[in-house]
Amino acid sequence: LEESQWQHIAVASLQLKSGRLVVASPESHLPDCVRFSLPAGSYQVQVAGRGFEAAEREEYLVTLWPGPDRVVSVAKWAGPYAA
């Protein structure tokens, strides 16, 4: 991940007990959302976002890998208006 290309970067834990992951936003229609099957367990998830200025297209990069529980950390913050 090239940090200079992103406005906001956060890392957190995700407990995936069912082995199913649904990628959705608050505006999503759940039946249409992308779904993944993964081994149940503990994961780290990194979310990077950009395009938070007016007239820009928001983009997100979500990276997931196996890992233990951790405290949420913010590597880069875009400010209070970042999604």
Number of C-alpha atoms within 10 A of each C-alpha: 10 5 11 8 10 19 17 22 21 16 19 16 20 18 15 15 12 11 12 12 14 13 12 13 9 6 6 10 9 13 8 10 11 10 13 9 11 12 12 14 14 17 19 18 17 20 16 21 21 19 17 17 10 7 7 9 9 13 11 14 12 13 12 14 12 15 14 12 13 13 8 13 12 13 13 15 14 15 10 6 7 14 12
